[in-house]
Amino acid sequence: MKTILFFNPIKAKKEDIENQFIDIFQKNGIEILKIMPAGSALADNSLYNEADIFIVLGGDGTVLRVAELSAENSVPIIGINLGTLGFLTAYDSTEIEQAAIDISSNNLHYSDRFLLECYVGGKKLISLNDITVQKSQPIGTVDLEILIKGESILNFSGDGVILSTPTGSTGYALSMGGPIIDPALNLISINPLASHSLNIRPLIVSPDNYIEIIINHIDAGNAYVTVDGDIVHRIEAGMAVVVTSSDKKVTLAQKNDYSFYKVLNNKLGFGRRII
C-alpha cells in the first residue's frame, strides 16, 4: 500500500508527523511516497498516480484542499482528524494505529462524492463542498439573477448565494438554513444568502442543470467567488459565474461500519430530543 500524506501546516509540523506517525504507518506495510502540506503541488505529477490512497492529517478544510487532486488522479482520500468537528474525516488523532491497520488491510468503506464545477474569469475549478458568490463589504447588497438552462429562476438582492453539493449541505449551506442532504445523492442545492424577499427560498435542482449567476448590481465594493472556502476570483457588476456538475468524483474512505446518519447524530446531535 502506497500513500502520499497531506497535512495541515497550521495544526501540525512536518517533523512532528515524521516523529509521531511514520513508524506506525510503515510497520503496517504502508509506504509513504511523500509528506506535503495540503494545498501544495508536486512538480512531478506522476507521483500522484503511484499512490493507492491519500492520507490527510487535519480537519474538513484539509480534506477539501486535497479534493481536486483526488478527483483529477482518481485516488481516494482518508482523513485523520486533528481539528474539531471532522465531518469528512474517518478517524480521530487517538486512532492512528487503528487507521493504519484498516488502511493496510483495506478494511474500509468507500463512497463516491458528487462534485461541482465552477467557471469564472477563464478558470475552471472543482468543488466538493460549495461555491458561493458573496458581496465583499458588510454594507449594502448584491443584486443577483440565477438562470437554470437559460431560464430565470431567482432574482433578488441580498448578501449572495451558496451552491452546494450533498457533501457540502452540512457546511456553510446548513448554517444558512439549507437542508441536510444524503451524500449518496447527486444534486445541487441553491441557498440564497440573506435575501431581501420573503418569497426567495432554497431550491434543490437536478445535477444535469447549467446554472448561471449574473451579478446585476453591487451597492458597495465588489463581490467574490469562493470554492470550498477559498476566494478564487473577484467579480464586478455585469459579470457571470457558471456552475455545472462535474464528470469527476471524489472517493472518501471511512471506517467499514460508516453510516452517514450515525455521523449526523454523533457530530451534530441531529435528531436527538433536547428534553
N, C-alpha and C positions, 0 to 999 in steps of 0.2 A: 504494500500500500504506500503510495507516494502522495505527498501533500505540499502545498505552499501555505505557510502560516502567516496570516494577516493579523495585525494588532492595532489597537487604538493608542497612538503615541501620547495622548493626554492621560490615559488610565494605566499605561504600562510602558516600561522601557525595554528596549531590545535585550539588554544584558540581563535584566531580571527574568525575562521569558527564557533566555538561554539557560540561566541558572536553575529555574524552578520547574520548567516543563519539558525541555528537550529530552532529558533522560527517560522521563515517563513515556513519551511517545516512542522513542527509539527501542526501549526494552519490550514494547508491544508490537514491534515489527513495522512501525510507521517511519518511512524515510522522509526527512524534512528537506525539500529541494531548495527552499528559500524562506527567510523570515523578513517581512517587509511591512511598513506602515500601510494601513488601509487607505485607499485613495491615491497611492503612488502607482507607478507603472514600471514594468521591466523594459529594458532596451531590446531584449531578445524575447519576442512574444511566444516563441516555440516552447519555452519552458512551461507556460500555462497548460499546454496540451499534454505535457508529461504527467501532470497531476491527476490523481484519481478523485481527489476531493480537496476543497479549500477549507481549512480550519480558520475560523475567525474568533479572535480573542477580543471581546468588547461587548457593547450592548447592541440595541437595534440599529442605531445610527451607523455603527461599524459594519454591520451586515449590509446595510443599504449602500455603503461605499464600495462594496465588493460585488454588488448585484450585477452591474453591467459586464464586468469581467467574466462572471459566472455564465451569464446569458450568451455572451459572444463566443465563449470557448466550450460551452456545454459541460461545465464542471459543477457538480453540486456543492452547496455550502453547508457547513455545520458550524453553529455558533456556540461559544462558551462564554457565558455572561460574566462580565466584570463590572457591569453597571447596576442599574436599579431594576426597572421593570423587566427588560429582557423578553419581550413578547415573541420575538422571532428566533431567539436562541434556544438551544436544546438542553444544555447543561449549565449549572452554575459553577462558580470558581472552586467549590469544595468537591466537585465531581470530576476533576481532571482525569484521575486514574480510571474511573468507570467509562468516561468518554473515550479514552484511548483504547480500552478493551473492546468497546462496542464498535468503534471505527475499524479496528484491525480485523474483527470477525464479521464485519458488515451486518451487525445486529441493529439495524436502523430502519426507520420508516421514512420513505421519500414522498414528497408532494411537489408537483409541478405548479408554479405560481404564474398567474396571468400578468402580463406587462403592458404598459402603455408606451407609446412613442410620442414625443413632442417635437414639433418643427417650429423653430423660431430663429429669425436672423440668420438663415442659412445653415443652422445647426440641426442635427437630429440627435435627440437624447432619449435614453431608455429609463423608465420609471417602474420600480417595484411597488412603491407606496402611493405617491401622489404628485400631481402637477398643480401648481397654484399660480394665479395671476392676482397680484395684490398692489394696492397703492403704496407709495413709498413714504408718505407723510401722514402723521396722526390726524391732521385736519382735512376736511373736505371729503369728497367721494370720487370714485372712478365710475364712469358710465360704460356698461358693458352690454354687448349683444352676443348671444350664443346661438349659433346655427348648427343644425344637425342635418347632414346631407343637403345643405343649401337652404333649408327651411328655418326661418327664425322661430326659436322656441322660447327663449328667455331674453328679456330686455329690461335692465334695471340699473339703478345707482346703488352703490354700497362700497364695501371695502375690497371686494374682489370675488373670486370663485375658486373652489377646490375641485379638481377632477381626481378621483381616487380609484384604485383597484380594490378588489375584495380584501387583499392583504393590508392595504392602507386604510381600510374602513375603521380599524381600531386605533388609528393615529389621530392626526390633525382633524380629519373629517368628523370623527366621533365627538371631539370637543366642540365642534360647531353644530351639533345636533343631527349629524348624519346617522344612518342605520349601521348596525353591525352586520357584516355580510360573511357568509361561509366562504373561506378562501378556495374551496373546491369549485366555485362558480366562476364563469368568465363573463364579466360585465363591467360597466363604467358607472360610477356614482358621481353625480354633479351636485355640488353643495355650495349655494351662494353664501357669501360672507357678509353678514350684517346688511342684508338688503333693506332698502327704504320702502319696500312694497310688501304688504302682508300676503299678497297672492303669489309671491315668488317663493317656491318651496323646493326642497331637494328632489332630484329626479334620478331614477335609475334607468339606464338605456342598454341596449344590446351591444356586444363588442364589435359588430360589423359597421358601426356608425363612424362617419367622418365629421369631427366636431371642430368648428371654428369659433374662436373667441375674438371678437372685434372690439378694440378699445376706441370708443367714440369720443370720450372727453375725460380729462383728468383735472380736477379742481386745483390741485397744488402739486408741484414737483413732477414726478413721473410714476410709472408703475414698473414692476419687475416680475419675472417668471422664476419660480423655484421648481426644481426637480428633486424629489426626495430630500427636501430641506436645504438644498444648495441653490443660491442665487446664480442663475445661468445667463440671464440676459435682461438688460434694461429696455423697456418699451415706452414709446411715446403714443400720444393720441393719433389715431389713423392706422396704427399697426395691428396685426392679427397674429394669433397663435393657433396652430393646428394640432389637434390631438387625435390619434387613432390607436387601435390595439396593435400589438406587436406580434410578429410571427414567432418570435423567440420566447422562451420560458426560462424562469429561474427555478432550479430544483433545490428545495430546502430539505435537509436531513434532520430528523428528530429522533427521540427515543422510540423504541419499537412499539411501546404502548401509547404513543401520542394520540391525543384527542383534542381537537380544536375547542370543544365545549368544556373539557376539563381545564384547558388553559384559560378560557374566559372566566371560569369560576375561581381558579387559583390566583390569577394575576389581577383581575378586575373586580372580583367579588360579584360577578354577574349572576343574577337570578336568586341571590340569597335574600331571605327575609331579614329585614332590619330589626324588627321587634317580634 
